[in-house]
Each structure stands twice: as structure tokens, then as C-alpha cells.
């Protein structure tokens, strides 16, 4: 078996009396989509924060490409190859779509200390940015202000910015949220291909997408992973039925 | 965008035409007013990089303006009294050379901006405003108590400092020098706003978390912007002291910080020519309204109120509309 690209080992995190993460160990293998599902307040965002480096686990470790990154910042993890998309879009809204993609390309180039050259006319940055926009199907919107994009298009741009970094692993926080059925279907198809390039840890509410895409699913309840397994295993798991799926499955 | 370009071109034209007209009509005071406006514009372009692009609301930019002023005052004071600035570890004399004074002003402002920025950027929002204000007040009271250099009374310099090949005592020549510097600073600010660094700074204002996620350090980007900003305002301070041939702690006062910010708000925050239009408008109002009433600030206040409430892009925004998407 190959080594996991991304791995957490027994991470726990408390906020006062609230134990938001309890001894969570999950991993992500090459070519895989590993979905994390759970009811609201299950600690999904806390988990993502610890994986991406915006939160420090109280105990446990995070490994990225075999390297312990537990004590590294979010940007160090990004440079190692961790791409991230946000649940609430955190794009530069006043900028154009292309400028947002260029920012990703700039981060990937690691050379922001240039004060004279025109960023829009930098061939390398531009090629990276435009390729990413093309891949998510936003090439026609490149000159639009990001604030003018529809909700779904912003999600696509989130993905495009992550792609400019040529990530080795992706963490996606509800990429389908707020998307129409059509957009959701398109993105599902795209992620299905993308997984070969970078495995995806997918936190998602859209169960159709999760069941269509996921190789494995982990179910998070009260900060604890109560089950990990294939789609079929999770569907038939009694504990999961009771804790989560029972309500709407 | 097109209309804004016209406004910018018209502004540049005024900056050339008015002083030339003043020479022709033999109105040296008008040239002095225009010089004042050009220098204020440089100071505000400095702040606009931090405030307009980086979103850093600094109420302490008088620190850099004052440092520039005192760099000029102290160097020229030692030169005119034939006393060395320092004798240890080696002899340092004062100077009456503008380029040298500018270099010192730039170096000192950069150092101050690095320290103040590094400490202030640990905070955001209102706290950032307050801490930059606090630094401003520290420098202000330090200057007041610095008896060696005039304390509260400030320092007078008898003859304007020199620039190779120019007679800086001729108002139009000194204006020309300030105008060229203004154009250079404008060019730099324009290139910076479109550069990779400008892109990162612009994003660091709007979405710092995003910048972090693409592997860049938003705080470091902002710190570099703050230093660049302080350096430009410091250079303006040295010019301002030379214009008046006088420096005093007033240059460090929070009112000065406020005025530099007012230039930007008047003209248009984040717009290339915002600081220039704002400084011109301010100097014009100061001159005309100041002639009508000692309480002209009331009218300035009313105007600011109107602009903030109704013309969200400053004077430039009122004329040319919302900023178009850059290409």
C-alpha cells in the first residue's frame, strides 16, 4: 500500500469545556476522495482548521507528504502542497476573477517582492492563472469583478485559485454549498477527474455528491470519528444511521 | 476609467499651468501655494499606499513627515552653525545638500516605519489606528522636549538647502524640483499598484486569509507597504521643511496625520491621483476660506462630511464615477 498524502494522528482540540475534536485519525491516499460528513456542530470546521494550520491541535500530529507539519503555519503548509477552498468564499471581492487567480499563481511562484513589473502582463503568472480558470470553466468571466459572480461561480473560482498552487492534496470545505443542481453536477464531474491529480479531503453536506464521489467516508459526531468506510459500509452502519443519516436518508 | 484618466490629466495640466501662469504674472505666493500642495500630495501618496491599497488606517504618518522635516532641520542647522553633528565614533558634519538630506530622511523614515509597522501590525482595526496615533504622540512630545533642536520653538534654517544645478531660492525652480519628485512618486505608486506586490497587498486588505492560503505572508506584505509608505511621506517632510525653512514639533502632531489622511479622503481613497487632487483642494480651501474666516475648518469639515456621505470615491469619484475594473 502506498503512503498517505495527508494524515492526522490522534488530534484533539478543546475550546474551554467543549471538546471540538477528540482523537481524530484520518488519512488521504493518492487518487482518493475521502469525504468527511457530520451534523452541524460536529467539529468539521475545527478539523479543517487543524489540518490547514489555522488552528493548533492540543495533542496529536498532522502529516503532509510524510512530513510532520503540526507546528507549521497555514502558509508553510500551502507551500508544501496543501490546497484549500473555503466554505465562506474568501476571495478578493473587489478584484477581477483573473486577479484572484493571479494571486494564487503569485503565491505558487513565491516571488511577491516585485514592485515594478505589471502582474497582468507577467507571462508565467498569467499562464498559470488562465489555465486554472479554463479548467474550472471561468475563462469567460476572467475580467469580471469577483463580487459580480454568482454563488456557484465563486465556488468555481475558489477551486481555480487552489489549482494555481498545483496542490499535492486538497481540502475542500463544502464546495457544493449554494450551488444549483446543474453546477453541482458539473463540479462533481470535475472533482472526479481532479482526484487523480490531487486527492481530496471533502467536507460536504450534499449527500448525492458525497455518495457519487467518495471512495471513503468518515462520519464525525461530537468531535469524534464514529465510523470510516466505503459508501456501502457507511450506508449500512447502524451507528451512523442513528447518529446522522437516519434523519434524512 | 476613461473619465478618471481625463481628471488625472487635467490635474497634471493644472500642476504645470498654474505655476507657469504665476511666473508670468509675477505671483510668487501662488507658486509657494502650489509647492505646498505638491509636497502634501507626495506625503499623501505615501499614506495612500498603506491606506488605499493595504487598508492600513495609520493616524501616525506625521511621524514620518516629522522625521523628514527634522532630518532636514538638524543637518542644515549643524551646517549653518558650523558645528559637527557627531564627533564620535567619527566626525559627521551637517549638510546643506538636498539629495544628501533626502537620503538621510528616507533612511530614518524607513527605520521608524519598520519598527512602528512591526509593532502596530500585531493589531488590526481600531487598535491599529490607536497604536499608530500613540507613536505619533510619542514623537511629538519627544520633539517638544528636544531642547538641543529648538524644543517647542522648532528650528529655523536661514537659507534654503541647495540642489546641484538649481537655484532653489527661486520659487519656480524649487517648485519644479518638487513637481518632478511628485511625478516620480506617482509613477512609482502607479507601477506598484499594478505589480505583483500590489496584487498581494490589495488582496491582503480584502482577504488576508486567502493570501495566507496561497502561501504568502499578508503581514509581511503589509509591513513592506508600510515602510514604503513611510519613506515617501518622510521625503515629503524634508521638502516641506525646506519650503518653510523651518521645522517644529507641529510636523509630528496628530493634526498633521489627520490632514494627510484628509487629502486622501477629499481626493479619493485608493485612487492614484486621489492624494494629488485632495492636496490641491485642501490648499485652495485653506487659502480662500482661510482668508474669509479663521474658522475655515468648519467649512472643511462640512465638505468632508458631504464627500464621505455622498461621494464615496472622493472628489475624483464624484466627477468620474465608480472605479472601473482594471485590465
Interface residues (C-beta under 8 A of the other chain):
Chain A: X52 X54 X73 X74 X75 X76 X78 X79 X84 X86 X90 X91 X92 X93 X94 X95 X96 X99 X100 X102 X103 X104 X106 X107 X108 X109 X110 X111 X112 X113 X114 X115 X116 X117 X118 X119 X120 X122 X125 X143 X144 X145 X161 X164 X165
Chain B: X188 X191 X192 X194 X195 X196 X197 X198 X199 X200 X202 X203 X206 X207 X209 X210 X211 X212 X213 X214 X215 X216 X217 X221 X224 X228 X325 X326 X327
